[in-house]
Amino acid sequence: MELEQLFWDIDDFCQSFEPDWRCLQLPETPAKRQRPPRLNLSEVMTVVIHFHASNYRTFKHYYIEHVAIYLRSAFPHLVSYNRFVELMSGAMLPLLVYLSRRKGEVTGINYIDSTPIAVCHPRRANRHQVFETLAQWGKNSFGWYFGFKLHLVINERGALLGFQLTPANPDARKPVPELVKGLSGKVFGDKGYISQALFEKLFSQGLQLVTPLKKNMHNRLLPIMDKLLLRKRSLIETVNDQLKNISQIAHSRHRSPINFLVNLIAGLIAYTYQEKKPSLNLDPTLLAQLPAAAVI
């Protein structure tokens, strides 16, 4: 990710977004003196997003050892680390709006999945205070965890189409209708999304839900194309793995719920800038030569 190109894109966005955003904010009572920060909004957003494309594991080391030393010429009005952490909270809403503009193209082939976002070790959950009233217990194939659940929808090119963050305990099928609004074609999910009611609801929205069958379910005819695409559900699992291990969206060092969201949203934005995303590399010519149907 080129720092100059990233700042150019974000600064263009901020110039159009920030004036309207400031006009919609309610005035403080009593009125307080508003001194403009040394770093503007576009600079804060650039630093936060660029961290997720670096090789640093923690933002503190990235800021102190890289930004403050090697990027000082790019950010001449750099502030201390503690002050920058305070400025990060003000960038949450602009980051969220910017992420909504970075969504990929709707191609008709969609993959959906959820991944756990643990906020601490399970043994420390009872005395965890930062997310005490927000995080919940959840369970996946690896066991119990305390935190949240990130729901994602991508296309076959690995581009992000939708996202939603929920506590860890709700059913993964609950946010799906809202998550896939505006999409078309077919959405492929794992066995956790099997539901006749969900299938009918998505079908009324113009989407066909395709899932594998459980052992106690009868076989059914399925187009060979759908059967092949269903076997490629690992594509979205690869995206989840890259978000956690490259973009650093999940760790247990958060001291503020708002900065937790800033870190998560910035990580998703950094992924959208990734040049080589996981992709199926589908060839339309070969797809047209496949037989019509197969038994799943």
LINNOR-V358635 format. One record per helix or strand of 3 or more residues. SS is the DSSP state (A for helix, B for strand). FROM is the first residue (numbers start at 0). TO is the last residue. If there is no record, write none. Layout:
ss=(SS,SS)
from=(FROM,FROM)
to=(TO,TO)
This chain:
ss=(A,A,A,A,B,A,B,B,B,A,B,A,A,B,A,A,A,A)
from=(2,40,58,80,108,121,135,142,159,175,184,190,195,206,223,233,256,283)
to=(23,50,69,99,119,126,139,154,166,178,188,192,203,210,229,244,271,286)
